[in-house]
């Protein structure tokens, strides 16, 4: 989306005016400042999207992940009941992790989740925010946009160790299986099975 120089100057002026008023105030939080700047940009670049609509999209993203994590807990052999008190969606505007986990849930999911639903996200600032909120846990970013599949970003070393653990589990002597990670993903519908091409042998007349 291209904008005129006059509009760019107007946007920059409003942001600088806001910064001049508030950045000297040590009590104002970084997220509040970012939220106000976001509103200024939305006013000029996407006037049809109301702040309440943007926050609603973020809330739906959190609830999408909350529901699926609770389903995982309920499907475990230990039979943990489906209870939203185990994983709560953090209200919009509240700083910190986007999902609040109970001690039971935290043992299963040692992650700190940052959820983003936007056509464009500032990826590295989002990573910095996730790391800052994670504390001793592993920062995980769930991001997506309208009419698109959700994606997850996490530290590569963590993903590789999880992949290694899954590979070892599938080949564990206790399970006595030759199942591969490819088989596992196909079985759970996470990737499409390879189509087998049958060849018809015609005999010579």
N, C-alpha and C positions, 0 to 999 in steps of 0.2 A: 504494500500500500504506500503510494507516494503522497507526500504532503508538501505544501508550498513553504517557502522560506518564512513567510509571515506567520504561518501557523506554528512552525517550529520555534520561532522566536517567542511567540505567545506562550507556548507550552513551557519553554525554558524559563521565561520570566515568572510564571506562576510557581514553578518548582523552586526557583531561587528565592522568591518572596516567602514561601512557606519555610524554606530552610533558614532564612535569616531570622524569622520569628521564633522558630522552635529548636534549632540545633544547639543553641546555647543553654537550653533548659535541660539540666542533667537528669531531671525526673522523667522525661518523656522517653519511652522505650523505642528501640530500633524498629520493631514491628509496627508500631503505631505510625511512625514516620513513613515507613514503606507503604503502609496501607493508604495514607493520605496522598502520597505521590501517585500511587496506583489509581486512585480516584480521579486525580487531575488528568492522567493520561487517558483513562477510559472516557472522560468527558469529551476529549478532543478526538480520540481515535476510534472509539466504539460507543457513541452516545446511546445506541439502542440497548446496551447491556447495563442493567442497573446493578449497583453494588450488592443488593440483596440476591439478585440472580447469580452473580459470581460466587457469592458465599454458599448459595444453595448447591451449586455444582461441586464445590469442595466438600460440602457435607455429605453429598451422595457418594462421593469417592470413598470417604472414611467409612460410611455405612456398608458399602460394597465389600470392603476388606474385612470389616468387623464380622459380618455375617459368615464369610467363608472361613475365617479362623475359628469361629465358634462351631461351625460344622465339623471341622477337623477334630476339635476337642471331643465333640459328641460321638464321633465315629471311632474313637480310640478303644482298644480292648478294655481299658480301665473304666470306660463308661462314664465319663464326666458329663453331667447333664448340660443341656443347652441352656445357658444362663447368661443374659447380657451383663450381669454384674461382673463376670469374669473379664470382659473386654468392653469398654465403653468408648463411644465416640466423643472426643473432646469438643466442647462447644466452640463455635466460630469466635475468633477474637481472643481466645485464651492461649497464652504462650505455652511452649513446651511440646511434648509429643502429641501427635494427632490421635493416637489411641492410648487409652489408659488401661493397663493390664493388671489383673489381680496377681498375687504371688503364685497361684497355681498356673495361670496362663503364662506368666513370665518364665517359669521353669521349662515350659514347652517352646516358647517363642522368645528367646533372649534378644529381641530386636526392639529398636525405637523407630516407629514408623512416621514418615512424612508423606502426606498425600497431596497430590496436585492434579487438578483437572482444568486444563487450559489449552487453548489452541497453540500458544507458545509459552514456554517456561524458560526462565533464566537458570540453566542447568547448574552451573558452578555455584552461584549464590544459594541454590536449593541444596546442593551438597553441603555447603558450609553450614547452612541452617540445620540440616539433619545431624551433622556431626556435633554441632554445638548443643543440640537437645538430647543427644544419645547417652551422654555420661559414660558408664562402663559397658553399655550394651552396643549392639551392632546397628549402625544406621542403615535403614532401608527406605528407599524412595519408591512410592507407587505413583505412577503418572499416566495420564491418558487425556483424551479429548473426545468431544462428541463424535459418535459414530466410528469409534476406533477401539481396538483392543487395548486393555490396560497392560502396562509394562512395569517391570521392577528393576531398580538399580541398587546394587550393593557392592561392597568391596570385593575385588576380583579374588583375593586370597581366601575369602570366606566362601565364595561360590565354588572355587576349585576344591576346597576341603569337603564341602557338602557333596560335590560330585564324586569325589573319591570315596566318601563314606557310603554313598548309594551303590557304587560299583562293588565295593567289598561286601556289602550286605547281600546283594544279589548272588554273589559267588560264595557265600558263607557255607561251610560244610554242614551247618545245622539245617539249612534250607535244601541242600542237595539239588540245586537247580543250575542250569546252564543259561538262565535268562540273562539277557544283556540289558543295558540301559535303553537301547533302541526298542527291544521287546517290551520293556516296562512302559515306555512312553506310548507305544502303539496300543497296548492293552488298555491304558487309561484314556485313550482318545486324545492325547496331547499332540500327536503328530499322525498324519495319514499313513496307513499301511501301504507298502509298496505294491503296486499292481503287478500281478503275475500274468505274463503273456503266454497263453497256451498255443502251441504250434500243432497244426493238423498235418499229419504225414499222409500224403496222397500216394497211393500205390500206382505204379506204371501200368497202363492198360495192356 
